[in-house]
Every structure is written in structure tokens, then in C-alpha cells.
Amino acid sequence: MRGHEPRSSSSCAACKFLKRRCIPDCLFAPYFRSDETKKFANVHKVFGASNVSKILIEVPEEQREDTVNSLAYEAEVRLKDPVYGCIGAIAMLQRKMIELQHDLAIARARLACYAGNSSASSITPFSGLPACDGFPDSFSHTSSEINQDGQMYDFSQVPYMMRHE
Amino acid sequence: MNSRCAACKYLRRRCPSDCIFSPYFPPNDPQRFACIHRIYGASNVARMLQQLPENQRASAVDCLYYEAQCRVQDPVYGCAGIISLLYQQIHNAETEIAKTQAQIALLIDSNTQEQQVYLHQNIEVESDLNILLQEQGDEFSLLGPPNQASSGFI
């Protein structure tokens, strides 16, 4: 009877998924813990194991963890939105940014108006507050709108922050 | 003679009439498929396209191409890096808006307090003036009316 090698209890999630022996210097092992099967399954479904290994080999070792995490993030988004993937998320965030830039411009204009009036030389009684209330009030947007609109993307937590500028 | 699509040219195979790639990878743009293939692989892309309605496949390929380009340019962060940066920018903008609104509130509050101080001071001055006038009025009543002739009223 052909003996088969005992399956290592410490196989990484990638080797478990691929049903192969997890060698000591497995490329995936540091980044796909044995309990992260879904993480690797997603990455494998979107990118494929060989493409992921090619990408990992091309980056310095100290950046491989971030690489894997970003691939896992993109894979998850792609699986949730098979048409637009990350591009849909980027478009939504860019729209949000445009709204906020508009709101900021309005706020700064109001501040300049109030600051200009408050530095006026005379304050007469019954003059009322400075006439700076003619600006449209469009401060109804909050960052929670992203979560409401982006529920399907699960953007409640950014997976990681960029370490470069 | 039908020309092979860019995908079949890249894969060096015959391009069938019902090739799933051909509508989205014209032969005059070989880079498009090459880039997508490098990141996703042909079989993954074919499977993704097959799982989509036909009218959504063109958009899907466009997005895959964009994401693949981002990944080629930034092998570590790809598109996720852009998303992370946008989140940071949004956070910064929201913080700036909140700070500006707080400054506006302070200015409004400051103006209101100055108005109140000014009004209070005016009331006090007016009260003192009334008292003074009343006192002077009492003096006049003892002396009689002023000398109209000397005052120039007549």
C-alpha cells in the first residue's frame, strides 16, 4: 500500500486549498495563515495562484504582506461587484471628494465673510449679525453616506493605509 | 478572411466565431489583453465574462484593464492604493470642513457677545445721562426758567 505523506497541520491556506504539501519555504505561507482559507480562495478565484506568485516574486519581501493584502482586498471587491470591481469604489469616492471640496469652498467663503465683518471698525447697535448667510447650506453630507451607499463594498474599514506618500 | 482577436493572437490559437474575448479585444490593441492576462490570466477572465450578462461585459473588461494597469504600475498596492489615498483625502477634507465650521461658530459667538456688551454699555450711559438730566432739571426749577433773552430764544 502506498504510503502517503502525513498532511502537515501547519499547511498554509494556499496549500490547503491547492491540496499540496506546504514546503518550509512556501511563498504563500507567511501571508495566508492556515485559517485564512477564504482569503486565498478569493485571491485564487480572481487572480489565480500562479499570477499571485509571479506578482509576489517581483516585489521585495518586506512589501509582500501589503501586496497580498491589497490583492485580497481587490479580489473581495471584484467578487462583490463583478462588473466594476474597485473602479466602482473609486468612482464613488471621487464623487464624494468633489462634494466635499465644494462644501469646503463654501465654508471657507463664509469664514472669510464673517472674519471680514468681525474686523470692521464700528459695531453699531441693532446692526444685527453680518450679512454672511447668503451661502447655500449644503453641509448635509457625512462620511457615513459612504457606508450607506457602499454597503456592498464593506468599506467600513480601510484594509490598510498606504505607507508611501 | 477573419482576423483573430488580440486575445487569440496572444494565446496563439484559432479565434472561433463565438470567441468570448473577440468583442472586447480588437486585434489593433494587443496591449489591452496582454496587460489583463498578466494580472488575471485568460481562464479567469473568460470565466468572469461568462458569468456576466452580455451587455455588462464591455464595462467589466474596461474595469479589469484599468485595474490591471494600476497593478502593473504599482505591484504592491494597485487600485487598493488609490482607494486608500481617496479615503485619506476625504478624511482630511471632512476635518478641514469641521474646523472651518468651528471657526465660523466662534466668530458668530464673538460678534454676538460684542453686540451684547455694546448694548449693555449704551444702556448704562443712557441711564446715567437720564439721571444727570433729571438732576439738572431740578436745579433749573429752583432758579426759574433760563433767561430767554440771553439764551437767544426770542
Interface residues (C-beta under 8 A of the other chain):
Chain A: K45 V46 F47 G48 S50 N51 I55 E58 V59 Q63 D66 T67 N69 S70 L71 Y73 E74 R78 P82 V83 Y84 G85 C86 I87 G88 A89 I90 L93 Q94 K96 M97 L100 Q101 D103 L104 A107 R108 R110 L111 Y114 A115 N117 S118 I123 P125 S127 L129 P130 F139 T142 S143 I146 F155 V158 P159 Y160 M161 M162
Chain B: R38 I39 Y40 G41 S43 N44 M48 Q51 L52 Q56 S59 A60 D62 C63 L64 Y66 E67 R71 P75 V76 Y77 G78 C79 A80 G81 I82 I83 S84 L85 L86 Y87 Q88 Q89 I90 H91 A93 E94 E96 I97 T100 Q101 Q103 I104 L107 I108 S110 N111 T112 E114 Q115 Y118 L119 N122
